[in-house]
Amino acid sequence: MKLRRKTLEAVLFSGVWVYGPMDMGEDRWGKMMFLQSGRTFGYGHANEYGWDFLGDTFRFLTKEGVPTSTYDEVFTEDGRVLLQGRAVHNPLSLYRLEQADPNEE
């Protein structure tokens, strides 16, 4: 379904999120938290330095504020929120962002 900003904001700042490209095994994905300041925490890559919304589209940003990936699809699975998105410069590259299982944090 289409992502709704208010839906995501309700859960964005609670807990840990797991992130990675869908063509890479989940065991190699990184974990991060989202700060209300628009920064990410716990994941050290220049392409996911920060985040914002453009309308109902969630975006990862570089330190300079350049979007690197966008997410406009949201799903729920086992009570957890999952987002699917694409790299800005390579739309064939799919990424997934999901709430971490609280039992595994």
MOJO-V902086 format. One line per field, one symbol per residue. phi: phi as a letter, one per 20 degrees, with the letter a starting at -180 (. if undefined). A space follows every 10 residues. Layout:
phi: ???
//
This chain:
phi: .ffdgfffgf cgedndddbr ffedggfdfe dbcdeffnde cncdcffcfb baccmeeece cfgenefdbc ccdcccblmd ecdcbcffeb gfeecccbff fgfdf
//
